[in-house]
Amino acid sequence: MDCHIPQPRHIVIIGGGVIGITTAYYLTRHPSFNTAIHHITLLEATSVAAAASGKAGGLLGLWAYPTCIVPLSYRLHAELAAEHGGAERWGYRRLECGQLTATVKKNNLPIRPAKTRKRSSLGVAKQENSQDNNIIPPDEQTEWQKLPKQDENATSLLHESILPVDLDWINASLVREYAEMGLPGFTETAQVHPYQFTTSIAALARKGGAQIRVNAKVTNIGLNKSETAVSYVEYLDRVTGKTRTLEGVTDVVVAAGPWTGRLWPKTKVEGLRAHSVVFAADVSPYAVFTDISLPNDWVPAHRVARGEKRKHKGNVDPEIYARPGGEVYACGEPDSVIPLPETADQVECDESQCDDLISYIGTVSPVLGASSISAKQACYLPRHMRFGKESAPLIGGTSVNRLWIASGHTCWGIQNGPATGKLMSELIFEGEAKSADIAELDPRKHKV
């Protein structure tokens, strides 16, 4: 048989986040794709972009990681925006990026007597006006946990500068240091609105011939009798409650984000919860990484009102990204308090963490401090963990023939989605990745 004769394919993609959606899109755009003999079915347990792909920051940076796919993906974002009107459809634009260090003192904060509840020996709540009672002892406070957004290479690209004049939504009097991100052409930063991007690319994938089924929770990846190749996929139709089976499957791409490890445990991809908020504010286009020093005896107002104490000791480091359309996105620290739920629509949001984030940002940005909040939300970042340490994402084949993994992108799923999708289309239709050397991301290196 001539190996160049196109073979029928039924490709099943598991996951309706940015990785699964871009994979579907680039499969439909591959020169070898033929709707007569190739069928692409994407199965999503809830809805498109219901998890991190709809709640991420949408930052794109040439200083992101892993470096083997970042330049390709950054370029593909620009090409997608140019071809499909991304500036209008999903807020694609260049923006400035920097990091600031700020020191907030008592006289920089509004004076608010703190009312705390203190129990008497009879168990009756008493009111006291004292901020000192709200300070958690040093051995009980926790350090703010940074999101893994910048690696050492990215940090080394920062260079000192004065606070830009048009970064007028930050209180310049509090800023001790400001560093811009690198050199134009090498460390450029751009952004998209992640939900708008993912759903727009999903619409384009559908138009190109992919079938997307939502409320379809995959329960089993079936193998052939010798367990050497994929054969079928079972999923729960969450609308009818019935289990359905896709037979004659030739390829399965597991792009289920933090749920990847549950579908295929050998991947060791798990979830890390992170909270974020969206302010309703129209400000200049900057992405700002912060390092904020707060007065030791200051307590956020929402915690004061509940008779609680301050959660964090030392500095806090929220990230703030201005967006087109009168939005400002901000994300806080990750946590492992609540395990990953079964589906994205069951993710729990801890409002107190969101309120902490809002309060911390308000100390350095009067503009945002006075803005209304459009969203308080949480999602789980997909992390590829090996020996207790975060590893690079997995992109490629496995020990099972035509079972593919595309997952573990942590904070950089939106940035690296297009490259991952394009490379997966090459692996599936051509047998090798041609647009980038991704040998270091091969799942088989980890015996997946």
Secondary structure, DSSP 8 states (H G I E B T S, - for coil): --TTS---EEEEEE--SHHHHHHHHHHHHSTT--TTTEEEEEE-SS-TT-SHHHHS--EEETT-S-TTTHHHHHHHHHHHHHHHTHHHHS--EE-EEEEEEEE--GGGS-----EEEEE-TT--EEEEE-SGGG---TTTSEE----S---HHHHHTEEE----TT-TTS-GGGEEEEEEE--TTTS-EEE--HHHHHHHHHHHHHHHT-EEESSEEEEEEEE-TTSSBEEEEEEEETTT--EEEE-S--EEEE--GGGHHHHSGGG-EEEEEEEEEEEE----SEEEEEEEE--TT---HHHHHTT----EES-B--EEEEETTTEEEEEEEEE-SS---SSGGG----HHHHHHHHHHHHHH-HHHHTSEEEEEEEEEEEEEEETTEEE--EEEE-SSBTEEEEE-BGGGHHHHHHHHHHHHHHHHHHSS--SS--GGG-GGGGT-
